[in-house]
Amino acid sequence: MVPIEVEQPVVVDGRPVTFWKEVPQHEPGSALDAANVLRALHCLPRPVNLDLGRLDPFVRLRDRIDAAVSLPIEDRRWLRDYQDDLSRQWAAGLHTAHAECIVHGDAWSGNIVTTPAGPLVMDLERASIGPLEWDLVSIAVRNRTTGTISFAEYELFCEAYGYDVTTWSGYGLLAAIRELRIVSYAAQHSARNPAWQAEAVHRVNCLRGRSGPRPWTWKGIL
């Protein structure tokens, strides 16, 4: 669903009401689609009268880990300690030659889709001001970590965007944070659906060095 461009919300019987229209027929976008959309997004001027807030790559992460009650206690403890270590590294700052800009915050093919009228950007609740590398890493880990997109597709992405984030010194940190988010997402939902338990355990084992080197094969859930 996308919001209709009218003044809203309105209050009806004491309750706020918003107006939306159904998203047209669409398909997940390709890595090339993502490159073109992200390049245009990152070139937009920072808004003057809209506070997007700063990027928080750890938002809700601890809650997800705590909710992953189907995982062994020792694994959850390890994930918390791992998050703490990544948080300290993030707080120390990143060294990048690029100015901070508007970032999508959760850029992947499910959120950058194609329609007959062109690409459509979805799920902007993580939109914020931050390093553009965060969006690029989200695509890169789907090649380097999960194997979701091929090396040929990733090369097209880099060529279209004009930059390969895996050559940047900070790639390892942001990739590790993104990997942890993907793992914690599966772990949280596996607590409510036993069918996803094996995938959640597999992802944790990968992070813990129990499943060999990257890229790993991670199956989608939901």
C-alpha positions in Angstrom: 0.0 0.0 0.0 1.1 3.6 -0.7 -0.3 6.7 0.9 -2.7 8.9 -1.1 -1.4 12.5 -1.5 -4.1 14.2 0.5 -4.0 16.0 3.8 -4.1 13.3 6.5 -4.7 11.8 8.9 -8.2 12.8 9.7 -10.0 12.0 13.0 -13.3 10.1 12.8 -15.1 9.3 16.0 -12.0 10.1 17.9 -9.7 7.8 15.9 -7.1 8.8 13.3 -7.7 7.6 9.8 -5.3 7.5 6.9 -5.9 6.9 3.2 -4.0 4.4 1.0 -4.1 2.9 -2.4 -3.1 -0.7 -3.3 0.4 -1.1 -4.7 0.1 -2.1 -8.4 1.1 -5.5 -9.7 4.8 -5.8 -8.9 7.8 -8.1 -8.7 11.0 -8.0 -6.7 13.6 -5.7 -8.2 16.9 -6.9 -9.6 20.3 -5.8 -8.3 20.4 -3.4 -11.2 17.1 -1.9 -10.3 18.4 -1.4 -6.7 21.5 0.3 -8.0 19.6 2.8 -10.1 17.1 3.6 -7.3 19.8 3.9 -4.6 22.0 6.2 -6.7 19.1 8.5 -7.3 18.1 8.4 -3.6 21.6 9.1 -2.3 21.8 12.2 -4.6 18.7 13.8 -3.1 19.3 16.9 -1.0 18.8 16.4 2.7 15.4 17.7 3.8 15.2 21.0 5.6 11.8 20.8 7.2 11.7 17.0 7.9 13.7 15.4 10.6 14.5 11.9 9.4 16.7 11.1 12.3 20.0 9.4 12.2 20.5 5.8 11.1 20.5 3.3 13.9 21.6 -0.1 12.5 20.9 -1.8 15.8 17.2 -0.7 16.1 15.1 -3.5 17.6 18.0 -5.9 17.3 18.3 -6.7 21.0 14.5 -7.3 21.2 14.7 -9.8 18.4 17.5 -11.7 20.1 15.6 -11.7 23.4 12.5 -13.0 21.6 14.4 -15.9 20.0 13.5 -18.2 22.9 13.7 -21.3 20.7 17.4 -20.9 20.5 19.7 -22.3 23.1 20.5 -19.9 25.9 24.2 -20.0 25.1 23.5 -19.0 21.5 21.4 -16.1 22.6 24.1 -15.0 25.0 26.7 -15.2 22.2 24.5 -13.1 19.9 24.1 -10.4 22.6 27.8 -10.3 23.2 28.4 -10.1 19.5 26.0 -7.2 19.2 27.7 -5.4 22.0 31.1 -5.8 20.2 29.7 -4.5 16.9 28.0 -1.6 18.7 31.3 -0.5 20.2 32.9 -0.6 16.8 30.1 1.4 15.3 30.3 4.0 18.1 34.0 4.5 17.4 33.0 5.9 14.0 33.5 5.1 10.3 36.1 6.5 7.9 34.4 7.2 4.5 35.0 9.7 1.8 31.3 10.1 1.1 29.1 12.6 2.8 26.1 11.3 4.8 22.8 11.4 2.9 19.3 10.0 2.9 19.4 6.3 3.1 16.7 3.8 2.7 17.8 1.8 5.7 16.6 -1.7 4.5 17.4 -1.8 0.9 16.8 -5.2 -0.8 14.8 -6.6 -3.7 11.7 -7.0 -1.6 11.7 -3.3 -0.8 12.7 -2.0 -4.3 10.2 -3.5 -6.6 9.4 -3.1 -10.3 5.9 -2.3 -11.7 4.6 -1.6 -15.2 5.0 2.1 -14.4 8.6 1.8 -13.2 10.4 1.0 -9.9 8.6 1.5 -6.6 10.4 2.0 -3.2 8.6 0.4 -0.3 9.0 0.1 3.5 10.6 3.4 4.3 10.2 3.2 8.0 14.0 2.9 8.3 14.7 6.0 6.1 17.2 8.2 7.8 20.4 10.2 7.5 23.5 8.0 7.5 26.4 6.6 5.5 25.3 5.6 2.0 27.5 2.5 2.4 24.7 1.0 4.7 22.4 0.7 1.8 25.1 -0.7 -0.5 26.2 -3.3 2.1 22.7 -4.5 2.2 23.0 -5.6 -1.4 26.6 -6.7 -1.2 25.9 -9.3 1.6 23.3 -10.9 -0.6 26.2 -11.8 -2.9 29.1 -12.2 -0.5 27.3 -13.7 2.5 24.0 -15.4 1.6 24.6 -16.1 -2.1 21.2 -14.7 -3.0 22.5 -12.8 -6.0 25.3 -14.0 -8.3 28.7 -12.4 -8.8 27.6 -11.3 -12.3 24.5 -9.6 -10.8 26.6 -7.9 -8.2 29.1 -6.6 -10.8 26.2 -5.1 -12.7 25.0 -3.4 -9.5 28.5 -1.9 -8.8 28.8 -0.8 -12.4 25.4 0.9 -12.4 25.9 2.6 -9.0 29.6 3.5 -9.7 31.1 2.0 -6.5 31.9 -1.4 -5.0 31.4 -1.1 -1.3 33.3 -4.3 -0.6 36.5 -2.5 -1.4 35.9 0.0 1.5 37.7 -0.5 4.8 34.5 -0.4 6.8 32.7 -3.1 4.8 33.4 -5.8 7.3 31.8 -4.0 10.2 28.6 -3.0 8.3 28.4 -6.4 6.7 28.6 -8.0 10.1 25.8 -5.8 11.5 23.6 -6.6 8.5 24.3 -10.4 8.8 23.3 -10.2 12.5 20.1 -8.5 11.6 19.3 -11.2 9.1 20.1 -13.9 11.6 18.1 -12.3 14.4 15.1 -11.9 12.2 14.9 -15.6 11.5 15.6 -16.4 15.1 12.8 -14.2 16.4 10.2 -15.7 14.1 11.4 -19.3 14.6 10.1 -19.0 18.2 6.6 -18.8 16.8 7.0 -21.2 13.9 8.9 -24.4 14.4 9.2 -24.8 10.6 11.8 -22.0 10.6 13.8 -23.4 13.6 16.3 -25.3 11.5 17.0 -22.2 9.3 17.5 -20.0 12.4 19.9 -22.5 13.9 21.8 -22.7 10.6 22.2 -19.0 10.4 23.5 -18.8 14.0 26.0 -21.6 13.3 27.2 -19.7 10.3 27.9 -16.6 12.3 29.6 -18.7 15.0 32.0 -20.3 12.4 30.4 -23.7 12.5 29.3 -23.9 8.9 32.4 -23.0 6.8 33.3 -19.9 4.9 31.0 -17.5 3.1 28.9 -17.4 1.0 26.4 -19.4 3.0 23.1 -20.7 1.7 20.3 -19.1 3.7 16.7 -19.9 2.8 14.1 -17.2 3.0 11.4 -17.4 5.6 7.9 -15.9 5.6 
